[in-house]
Amino acid sequence: MKIYNTLIKAVCVTAGVFVASACTEDFEQMNISPNKPNMVSSAVLLPAGIESSVDRFWGHRSRFERINLDGGMLWVQYLARNIYSDEGDNYNMSPAYYTNNWQGFYNDAQLNFQRIIVQSGPDGALPNTNYEGVGLVMRSWVFSLLTDLYGAVPYSQALQGTAETPVYTPAYDSQEAVYAGLLNDLKLANEKLVVGGPAISGDILFDGDILRWKKFANSLRLKLANRQAAKKPAESRAVMAEILGDPATYPIFESNSDYAVLEHSNVRPSNNEWHEVMVQGGRTDWNLSKTLVDKLQALNDPRLAVYGEAVDGQYVGVPNGLPDAIATTYLAGSAKLGSYFTEPTTPSVVMTYSELLFVLAEAALDGDITGDAQEYYEQAIAASFEQYGLSMPEGYLAAAGPATKENIITQKWIALFGQGVEAWTEYRRTGYPALPAPDTRAIFMNDGILPTRLQYPGSEYSLNAVQLEEGIKLNGGADDKKTAMWWAE
């Protein structure tokens, strides 16, 4: 570590008449501490980046940072708050919510993945094509979250603060441009990842299994192509055809043993974030939403017993958006979150096999890929049941209905329970599932409009205002929670 070299040299010159041999020409070497390395290995950066990003996506233990629990899970009516309804359930959010998640994804996650990519690349200090590929996959996943949360975001010039030519005020890229970049990066990641290639360590997602990383990269690429298909059909069909036409080169998830989940331990802080909040933190602020309970009961869906816990043998859901004085009356008698989700070792889900099958079902229905939409749809539902160790009940498919667009996305919504951010994105894109009319006692902010995006953080207004102004224009609307996303159908 370099420590005040100029000052040291000045002192040495002054003292030279007394200690002529004390000062040398090797100040740069003398002032580098061997105990403080100036480069952090990818084996250290990778688990830190994975845990910070997945924890934030899944839950996060800190108030005003729970993008899933106090955002997506409430807005798609998986859960409802029985207190503090103005923290998400009534569509109100603290400005800290926008800022903390923006900074958390960029600073705690993306900087780690960017360092891995740079130092593991062919011109980097520690070349390793598999680390480079993994870094590209994780950076792409987090950028997909950022653009789906905010819209236009710094992408092509982002993460360049420590580059040889640093960029401190990065330009914003449109959501369309970000998606194009992500689809290219995921293809490149698949090429970089070599089964039997250089070993990696610190992989807390797939334990160094490069084939599973390739499957995740290609499954994610299919999902993003499908998400933009209504806006860029030709490009999206080409991506899907490339992947599905060459499974040897582009492997995808094939079962529930492939899917991307972060395993947790009984030891804090590596426990499940929901366990930390609801068990360690003692928070009982959430019950199952009436919307979810009513839907699963109508289908006689056994996943209800996994998603929630009955009270006195009954599943009673809480209407969303109730003011605290009314919502608190539901605390004791309404269905609680299922104990499966509050265990310390319950995994945080990134992407499931079931989700991929629903993507393929929709793509087949829309004519974007060949294949039987109904078959994919039925396989997707079965995979969701299997994920929880359940068997699909006889007659369930008849109750669920055929593979229409609405039914595919509605069943996908049921299967995505826990991944509230993902379900919120699908709702904003398709308008499904059809949510019921609000309870007459509910009071919603945002003019009663379910949030379409997060607002940009105050830090961007103070530190990157010129570029931010252009970014807002790229979104085609005001910086509020009503402007539609580019991929909205």
Secondary structure as the mmCIF struct_conf table of DSSP 4:
data_model
#
loop_
_struct_conf.conf_type_id
_struct_conf.id
_struct_conf.beg_label_comp_id
_struct_conf.beg_label_asym_id
_struct_conf.beg_label_seq_id
_struct_conf.end_label_comp_id
_struct_conf.end_label_asym_id
_struct_conf.end_label_seq_id
HELX_RH_AL_P HELX_RH_AL_P1 ASN A 5 ALA A 15
TURN_TY1_P TURN_TY1_P1 GLY A 16 PHE A 18
TURN_TY1_P TURN_TY1_P2 ALA A 20 SER A 21
BEND BEND1 ALA A 22 ALA A 22
BEND BEND2 GLU A 25 GLU A 25
HELX_RH_AL_P HELX_RH_AL_P2 PHE A 27 MET A 30
TURN_TY1_P TURN_TY1_P3 ASN A 31 ASN A 31
TURN_TY1_P TURN_TY1_P4 PRO A 34 ASN A 35
BEND BEND3 LYS A 36 LYS A 36
BEND BEND4 ASN A 38 MET A 39
HELX_RH_AL_P HELX_RH_AL_P3 SER A 42 TRP A 58
TURN_TY1_P TURN_TY1_P5 GLY A 59 GLY A 59
BEND BEND5 ARG A 61 SER A 62
TURN_TY1_P TURN_TY1_P6 ARG A 63 PHE A 64
TURN_TY1_P TURN_TY1_P7 ILE A 67 ILE A 67
HELX_RH_PI_P HELX_RH_PI_P1 ASN A 68 GLY A 72
HELX_RH_AL_P HELX_RH_AL_P4 MET A 73 TRP A 75
TURN_TY1_P TURN_TY1_P8 VAL A 76 GLN A 77
BEND BEND6 TYR A 78 TYR A 78
STRN STRN1 LEU A 79 ARG A 81
BEND BEND7 ASN A 82 ILE A 83
TURN_TY1_P TURN_TY1_P9 SER A 85 ASN A 90
BEND BEND8 TYR A 91 TYR A 91
HELX_RH_AL_P HELX_RH_AL_P5 PRO A 95 GLN A 103
HELX_RH_PI_P HELX_RH_PI_P2 GLY A 104 GLN A 110
HELX_RH_AL_P HELX_RH_AL_P6 LEU A 111 SER A 120
BEND BEND9 GLY A 121 GLY A 121
TURN_TY1_P TURN_TY1_P10 PRO A 122 ASP A 123
BEND BEND10 GLY A 124 LEU A 126
HELX_RH_AL_P HELX_RH_AL_P7 THR A 129 TYR A 150
BEND BEND11 GLY A 151 ALA A 152
STRN STRN2 VAL A 153 PRO A 154
TURN_TY1_P TURN_TY1_P11 SER A 156 LEU A 159
TURN_TY1_P TURN_TY1_P12 GLY A 161 THR A 162
BEND BEND12 ALA A 163 THR A 165
BEND BEND13 TYR A 168 THR A 169
HELX_LH_PP_P HELX_LH_PP_P1 PRO A 170 ALA A 171
STRN STRN3 TYR A 172 ASP A 173
HELX_RH_AL_P HELX_RH_AL_P8 GLN A 175 LYS A 192
TURN_TY1_P TURN_TY1_P13 VAL A 195 GLY A 196
BEND BEND14 GLY A 197 PRO A 198
TURN_TY1_P TURN_TY1_P14 ILE A 204 GLY A 208
HELX_RH_AL_P HELX_RH_AL_P9 ILE A 210 ARG A 227
TURN_TY1_P TURN_TY1_P15 GLN A 228 LYS A 231
BEND BEND15 LYS A 232 LYS A 232
HELX_RH_AL_P HELX_RH_AL_P10 PRO A 233 LEU A 244
TURN_TY1_P TURN_TY1_P16 GLY A 245 GLY A 245
TURN_TY1_P TURN_TY1_P17 PRO A 247 THR A 249
BEND BEND16 TYR A 250 TYR A 250
BEND BEND17 SER A 255 SER A 255
TURN_TY1_P TURN_TY1_P18 ASN A 256 ASP A 258
BEND BEND18 TYR A 259 TYR A 259
STRN STRN4 ALA A 260 LEU A 262
BEND BEND19 ASN A 266 VAL A 267
TURN_TY1_P TURN_TY1_P19 ARG A 268 PRO A 269
BEND BEND20 SER A 270 ASN A 271
HELX_RH_AL_P HELX_RH_AL_P11 GLU A 273 HIS A 275
HELX_RH_PI_P HELX_RH_PI_P3 GLU A 276 GLN A 280
BEND BEND21 GLY A 281 GLY A 281
STRN STRN5 TRP A 286 LEU A 288
STRN STRN6 SER A 289 SER A 289
HELX_RH_AL_P HELX_RH_AL_P12 LYS A 290 ALA A 298
TURN_TY1_P TURN_TY1_P20 LEU A 299 ASN A 300
TURN_TY1_P TURN_TY1_P21 PRO A 302 ARG A 303
HELX_RH_AL_P HELX_RH_AL_P13 LEU A 304 TYR A 307
STRN STRN7 GLY A 308 GLU A 309
STRN STRN8 VAL A 311 VAL A 311
TURN_TY1_P TURN_TY1_P22 ASP A 312 GLY A 313
STRN STRN9 GLN A 314 GLN A 314
HELX_LH_PP_P HELX_LH_PP_P2 GLY A 317 GLY A 317
STRN STRN10 VAL A 318 VAL A 318
HELX_LH_PP_P HELX_LH_PP_P3 PRO A 319 PRO A 319
TURN_TY1_P TURN_TY1_P23 ASN A 320 GLY A 321
HELX_RH_AL_P HELX_RH_AL_P14 ASP A 324 ALA A 327
HELX_RH_3T_P HELX_RH_3T_P1 THR A 328 TYR A 330
TURN_TY1_P TURN_TY1_P24 LEU A 331 GLY A 333
BEND BEND22 SER A 334 SER A 334
HELX_LH_PP_P HELX_LH_PP_P4 ALA A 335 ALA A 335
STRN STRN11 LYS A 336 LEU A 337
HELX_LH_PP_P HELX_LH_PP_P5 GLY A 338 GLY A 338
HELX_RH_3T_P HELX_RH_3T_P2 SER A 339 THR A 342
BEND BEND23 GLU A 343 GLU A 343
TURN_TY1_P TURN_TY1_P25 PRO A 344 THR A 345
HELX_LH_PP_P HELX_LH_PP_P6 THR A 346 PRO A 347
STRN STRN12 SER A 348 MET A 351
HELX_RH_AL_P HELX_RH_AL_P15 TYR A 353 LEU A 365
TURN_TY1_P TURN_TY1_P26 ASP A 366 GLY A 367
BEND BEND24 ASP A 368 GLY A 371
HELX_RH_AL_P HELX_RH_AL_P16 ALA A 373 GLN A 387
TURN_TY1_P TURN_TY1_P27 TYR A 388 GLY A 389
HELX_LH_PP_P HELX_LH_PP_P7 MET A 392 PRO A 393
TURN_TY1_P TURN_TY1_P28 GLU A 394 GLY A 395
HELX_RH_AL_P HELX_RH_AL_P17 TYR A 396 ALA A 400
BEND BEND25 PRO A 402 ALA A 403
HELX_RH_AL_P HELX_RH_AL_P18 LYS A 405 ALA A 415
TURN_TY1_P TURN_TY1_P29 LEU A 416 GLY A 418
HELX_RH_AL_P HELX_RH_AL_P19 GLY A 420 THR A 430
BEND BEND26 PRO A 433 PRO A 433
HELX_LH_PP_P HELX_LH_PP_P8 LEU A 435 ASP A 439
TURN_TY1_P TURN_TY1_P30 THR A 440 ARG A 441
BEND BEND27 MET A 445 MET A 445
HELX_RH_3T_P HELX_RH_3T_P3 ASN A 446 GLY A 448
HELX_LH_PP_P HELX_LH_PP_P9 ILE A 449 PRO A 451
BEND BEND28 ARG A 453 ARG A 453
HELX_LH_PP_P HELX_LH_PP_P10 LEU A 454 PRO A 457
HELX_RH_AL_P HELX_RH_AL_P20 GLY A 458 LEU A 463
BEND BEND29 ASN A 464 ASN A 464
HELX_RH_AL_P HELX_RH_AL_P21 ALA A 465 ASN A 475
TURN_TY1_P TURN_TY1_P31 GLY A 476 GLY A 476
BEND BEND30 GLY A 477 GLY A 477
BEND BEND31 ASP A 479 LYS A 481
HELX_LH_PP_P HELX_LH_PP_P11 THR A 483 MET A 485
TURN_TY1_P TURN_TY1_P32 TRP A 486 TRP A 487
#
